[in-house]
Every structure is written in structure tokens, then in C-alpha cells.
Amino acid sequence: VQLQASGGGLVQAGGSLRLSCTASGSIFSVAYMGWYRQAPGKQRELVAVIRNGGTTNYADSVKGRFAISRDNAKNTVYLQMISLKPEDTAVYYCNAGQWLPKKDYWGQGTLVTVSS
């Protein structure tokens, strides 16, 4: 499975961005897709995940501001981010995974910078 992410950039606090990630390859095995982020000097953390059944989970820090969605016809997952804060600044990584066998795939990171 290959993942191609796009949509990062520089935005002012309070602004919005939408990240996209398109999967290709053996996508029949993918059970979930999501986004992680890693800020300088910090560990990578889960931002949001959406499973094949449509259930979602969000990090507490982004609930109510970020929304993850998936277009199965396009094999693409989106992360709509609103009310961005400087602390959202990070490299965002697209993730996809399967359960059996357990395996995760990663896209290249896309930088989101939120200025105050």
C-alpha cells in the first residue's frame, strides 16, 4: 500500500486547512486510515482515525475542530482542520493499516505550520 499525502501549508491561527491522502496498491487489505502528527521534540501522536465501518476516533486536543472523512471511491481520506492553533504545528503523516497480519503503512509527512 502506498500513501500520497498533500495539503499542508502555512496558516494563521484560527484558519483552516484540509489534508488529503490517497491510497494505492493492495488497498483491499486496509481496515483503517488516519492521521498522526509529530511536533518538534515530541513523539508522534494519533490525531484521527476512520475505520472501514465509518467509526472514528480523535485525539482530545482536536475534538470539535478536526474532522476525518473518507471517499472510498477515490481511496482517499481527508482531514478537515478548522480553528487551528499554533500548537497544531507539526508534520502530519497519513497512516493506513490492516489487522491480519497486523501491518501499518505510512505516507510522507506534510508540514502544517500555524502562526500566532
C-alpha contacts under 8 A as a table, 3 or more apart, distances in Angstrom:
res1	aa1	res2	aa2	distance
1	V	23	A	6.59
1	V	24	S	5.66
1	V	25	G	4.65
1	V	26	S	5.28
1	V	27	I	6.07
1	V	105	Y	6.66
2	Q	23	A	5.60
2	Q	24	S	5.21
2	Q	25	G	6.10
2	Q	105	Y	7.32
2	Q	106	W	7.63
2	Q	107	G	6.95
3	L	21	C	6.33
3	L	22	T	5.61
3	L	23	A	4.61
3	L	24	S	6.55
3	L	94	C	7.00
3	L	95	N	7.69
3	L	96	A	7.95
3	L	105	Y	7.56
3	L	106	W	6.45
3	L	107	G	4.55
3	L	108	Q	7.52
4	Q	21	C	5.31
4	Q	22	T	5.25
4	Q	23	A	6.58
4	Q	94	C	7.87
4	Q	107	G	5.66
4	Q	108	Q	6.84
5	A	19	L	7.16
5	A	20	S	5.54
5	A	21	C	4.16
5	A	22	T	6.55
5	A	93	Y	7.61
5	A	94	C	6.40
5	A	107	G	6.24
5	A	108	Q	6.53
5	A	109	G	7.10
5	A	110	T	6.73
6	S	19	L	5.79
6	S	20	S	5.31
6	S	21	C	6.40
6	S	110	T	6.34
7	G	17	L	7.14
7	G	18	R	5.89
7	G	19	L	4.43
7	G	20	S	6.09
7	G	110	T	7.17
8	G	17	L	7.18
8	G	18	R	7.54
8	G	19	L	6.30
8	G	110	T	5.27
8	G	111	L	5.19
8	G	112	V	4.88
8	G	113	T	7.90
9	G	17	L	7.88
9	G	110	T	7.95
9	G	111	L	6.15
9	G	112	V	5.04
9	G	113	T	6.12
10	L	112	V	6.13
10	L	113	T	4.72
10	L	114	V	5.95
10	L	115	S	7.35
11	V	15	G	6.00
11	V	16	S	7.20
11	V	17	L	7.68
11	V	112	V	7.86
11	V	113	T	6.30
11	V	114	V	5.03
11	V	115	S	6.27
12	Q	15	G	5.52
12	Q	84	L	7.65
12	Q	114	V	5.34
12	Q	115	S	4.76
12	Q	116	S	6.18
13	A	83	S	6.92
13	A	84	L	5.32
13	A	85	K	5.03
13	A	86	P	6.23
13	A	114	V	5.66
13	A	115	S	5.66
13	A	116	S	5.31
14	G	82	I	6.93
14	G	83	S	4.13
14	G	84	L	4.86
14	G	85	K	6.38
15	G	82	I	6.03
15	G	83	S	5.50
15	G	84	L	5.49
16	S	80	Q	7.55
16	S	81	M	5.38
16	S	82	I	4.32
16	S	83	S	6.28
16	S	84	L	6.20
17	L	80	Q	6.21
17	L	81	M	5.25
17	L	82	I	6.70
18	R	78	Y	6.76
18	R	79	L	5.53
18	R	80	Q	4.45
18	R	81	M	5.91
19	L	78	Y	5.50
19	L	79	L	4.99
19	L	80	Q	6.49
20	S	76	T	6.71
20	S	77	V	5.84
20	S	78	Y	4.57
20	S	79	L	6.55
21	C	76	T	5.36
21	C	77	V	5.27
21	C	78	Y	6.41
21	C	94	C	6.30
21	C	107	G	7.94
22	T	74	K	7.32
22	T	75	N	5.62
22	T	76	T	4.21
22	T	77	V	6.54
23	A	27	I	6.83
23	A	75	N	5.47
23	A	76	T	6.21
24	S	27	I	6.15
24	S	75	N	7.33
26	S	29	S	6.30
26	S	30	V	7.81
27	I	30	V	5.22
29	S	97	G	7.94
29	S	98	Q	5.80
30	V	33	M	7.55
30	V	96	A	6.40
30	V	97	G	5.34
30	V	98	Q	4.80
31	A	51	R	5.99
31	A	52	N	5.51
31	A	96	A	7.53
31	A	97	G	5.88
31	A	98	Q	4.96
31	A	99	W	6.85
32	Y	49	V	6.87
32	Y	50	I	5.68
32	Y	51	R	4.16
32	Y	52	N	5.79
32	Y	96	A	5.67
32	Y	97	G	5.51
32	Y	98	Q	6.87
33	M	49	V	5.72
33	M	50	I	5.55
33	M	51	R	6.45
33	M	77	V	6.96
33	M	94	C	7.49
33	M	95	N	5.54
33	M	96	A	4.22
33	M	97	G	6.48
34	G	46	L	7.97
34	G	47	V	7.53
34	G	48	A	5.46
34	G	49	V	3.96
34	G	50	I	5.98
34	G	68	I	7.71
34	G	77	V	7.38
34	G	94	C	5.93
34	G	95	N	5.09
34	G	96	A	6.31
35	W	46	L	6.35
35	W	47	V	5.45
35	W	48	A	5.43
35	W	49	V	6.39
35	W	79	L	7.65
35	W	92	Y	6.61
35	W	93	Y	5.57
35	W	94	C	4.71
35	W	95	N	5.71
36	Y	44	R	6.45
36	Y	45	E	5.35
36	Y	46	L	4.36
36	Y	47	V	5.00
36	Y	48	A	7.09
36	Y	92	Y	5.66
36	Y	93	Y	5.09
36	Y	94	C	6.47
36	Y	95	N	7.10
37	R	44	R	5.41
37	R	45	E	5.47
37	R	46	L	6.57
37	R	47	V	6.56
37	R	90	A	5.84
37	R	91	V	5.42
37	R	92	Y	4.21
37	R	93	Y	5.82
38	Q	42	K	6.21
38	Q	43	Q	5.90
38	Q	44	R	4.28
38	Q	45	E	6.34
38	Q	90	A	5.22
38	Q	91	V	5.31
38	Q	92	Y	6.54
39	A	42	K	5.34
39	A	43	Q	7.25
39	A	44	R	7.36
39	A	89	T	6.45
39	A	90	A	4.20
39	A	91	V	6.34
40	P	90	A	7.01
46	L	49	V	7.74
46	L	58	Y	7.64
46	L	59	A	6.45
47	V	58	Y	5.71
47	V	59	A	5.11
47	V	62	V	7.17
48	A	56	T	7.05
48	A	57	N	5.49
48	A	58	Y	4.36
48	A	59	A	6.32
48	A	67	A	7.90
48	A	68	I	6.51
49	V	56	T	5.47
49	V	57	N	5.40
49	V	58	Y	6.74
49	V	68	I	7.05
50	I	54	G	5.92
50	I	55	T	5.64
50	I	56	T	4.44
50	I	57	N	6.81
50	I	68	I	6.81
50	I	69	S	7.07
50	I	70	R	7.54
51	R	54	G	5.21
51	R	55	T	5.45
51	R	56	T	6.47
52	N	55	T	7.48
56	T	68	I	7.54
58	Y	62	V	6.64
58	Y	63	K	5.99
59	A	62	V	5.64
59	A	63	K	6.44
60	D	63	K	5.36
62	V	65	R	5.40
62	V	66	F	5.59
63	K	66	F	6.17
64	G	67	A	7.71
65	R	81	M	6.04
65	R	82	I	5.26
65	R	83	S	6.13
65	R	84	L	7.64
66	F	79	L	6.67
66	F	80	Q	5.51
66	F	81	M	4.47
66	F	82	I	6.21
67	A	78	Y	8.00
67	A	79	L	5.67
67	A	80	Q	5.11
67	A	81	M	6.61
68	I	77	V	7.13
68	I	78	Y	5.58
68	I	79	L	4.58
68	I	80	Q	6.36
69	S	77	V	5.71
69	S	78	Y	5.23
69	S	79	L	6.62
70	R	75	N	7.48
70	R	76	T	5.80
70	R	77	V	4.28
70	R	78	Y	6.11
71	D	74	K	5.47
71	D	75	N	5.93
71	D	76	T	5.30
71	D	77	V	6.26
72	N	75	N	4.73
72	N	76	T	6.50
73	A	76	T	7.85
81	M	84	L	6.62
84	L	88	D	6.47
84	L	114	V	6.74
85	K	88	D	5.37
85	K	89	T	7.55
85	K	114	V	6.13
85	K	115	S	7.81
85	K	116	S	7.58
86	P	89	T	5.60
86	P	113	T	7.34
86	P	114	V	4.67
86	P	115	S	5.69
86	P	116	S	5.97
87	E	114	V	7.54
88	D	112	V	7.53
88	D	113	T	7.49
88	D	114	V	6.68
89	T	111	L	7.74
89	T	112	V	5.39
89	T	113	T	4.61
89	T	114	V	5.41
90	A	111	L	6.03
90	A	112	V	5.56
90	A	113	T	6.64
91	V	109	G	5.61
91	V	110	T	5.39
91	V	111	L	4.32
91	V	112	V	6.04
92	Y	109	G	5.28
92	Y	110	T	5.20
92	Y	111	L	6.09
92	Y	112	V	6.96
93	Y	106	W	6.80
93	Y	107	G	5.99
93	Y	108	Q	6.28
93	Y	109	G	4.54
93	Y	110	T	6.51
94	C	106	W	5.80
94	C	107	G	5.08
94	C	108	Q	7.28
94	C	109	G	7.14
95	N	104	D	6.89
95	N	105	Y	5.67
95	N	106	W	4.77
95	N	107	G	6.43
96	A	104	D	5.76
96	A	105	Y	5.17
96	A	106	W	6.62
97	G	102	K	7.37
97	G	103	K	5.61
97	G	104	D	4.27
97	G	105	Y	5.97
98	Q	101	P	6.80
98	Q	102	K	5.56
98	Q	103	K	5.44
98	Q	104	D	6.58
99	W	102	K	4.33
99	W	103	K	6.66
100	L	103	K	7.60
